[in-house]
C-alpha cells in the first residue's frame, strides 16, 4: 500500500476508530455570539464530515476561567447554553462518518486586560508576567493554579458526557499551558517552577486530570 492510499484507511486510537487519516485542524472562527455555538456552527462541521474529513478538531473553546478568553464570539465550553450548542454540533457531525473532538483553550497573557466575555477578570499566566518577562500583576496562588487545571479537566469531562470522540488540549503558541514552560514567564518557586521538569508539571497535571474525567477509551 502506498503512503497516499494509506490516507484513506481507517485508524483506531484507543476507543476511537476514524474512517481515514484526514484530520481538520482547529481554526478560530469567532462565529459564536456570547460564546454559544448555534445551528450554523453545527452545519459547518457537518459539511466537513460529509466531505470525508475523518476527524474534526473544533475551533478553540475557552475553559471556565474568567481570563481565558479575549473575544466574546469565541465559543466557550462551560456554560449550560454553550454545552447545549456543542451537543447539537456532535449530533450533526455524527450524522456523517466523521469523529469530532473539542479543542480546550486558555489564552493566558495573550489576552489584553478588559477584553472578552468577562472584562473585569484578570488575564492569567504562571507568575503574572507577560511574554517579555515584565511583571504586570501578582502571580496566581497554588489554589488558583489548581483551579486552572480543573477547568481543563472539567471541560474534558463535559466533552465525554456530550459524546465527543476525543479531546484536544491547546498547549502551544504562547497560551497558558505553553507559558508555564517559558522560563521568562514562569518564575515560580513552588512545585510548578524551577527547571524544565518542574515547569512541565502544570501540563502534566492537566493531562492527568483530563484522563481521570474522560476515562481510558477517549483519546487526548
C-alpha positions, 0 to 999 in steps of 0.5 A, a space after each residue: 500500500 502506498 503512503 497516499 492510499 494509506 490516507 484513506 484507511 481507517 485508524 483506531 486510537 484507543 476507543 476511537 476508530 476514524 474512517 481515514 487519516 484526514 484530520 481538520 485542524 482547529 481554526 478560530 472562527 469567532 462565529 459564536 455570539 456570547 460564546 454559544 455555538 448555534 445551528 450554523 456552527 453545527 452545519 459547518 462541521 457537518 459539511 466537513 464530515 460529509 466531505 470525508 474529513 475523518 476527524 474534526 478538531 473544533 475551533 478553540 473553546 475557552 475553559 471556565 476561567 474568567 481570563 481565558 478568553 479575549 473575544 466574546 464570539 469565541 465559543 466557550 465550553 462551560 456554560 449550560 447554553 454553550 454545552 447545549 450548542 456543542 451537543 447539537 454540533 456532535 449530533 450533526 457531525 455524527 450524522 456523517 462518518 466523521 469523529 469530532 473532538 473539542 479543542 480546550 483553550 486558555 489564552 493566558 497573557 495573550 489576552 489584553 486586560 478588559 477584553 472578552 466575555 468577562 472584562 473585569 477578570 484578570 488575564 492569567 499566566 504562571 507568575 503574572 508576567 507577560 511574554 517579555 518577562 515584565 511583571 504586570 500583576 501578582 502571580 496566581 496562588 497554588 489554589 488558583 493554579 489548581 483551579 486552572 487545571 480543573 477547568 481543563 479537566 472539567 471541560 474534558 469531562 463535559 466533552 465525554 458526557 456530550 459524546 465527543 470522540 476525543 479531546 484536544 488540549 491547546 498547549 502551544 503558541 504562547 497560551 497558558 499551558 505553553 507559558 508555564 514552560 517559558 522560563 521568562 514567564 514562569 518564575 515560580 518557586 513552588 512545585 510548578 517552577 524551577 527547571 524544565 521538569 518542574 515547569 512541565 508539571 502544570 501540563 502534566 497535571 492537566 493531562 492527568 486530570 483530563 484522563 481521570 474525567 474522560 476515562 481510558 477509551 477517549 483519546 487526548 
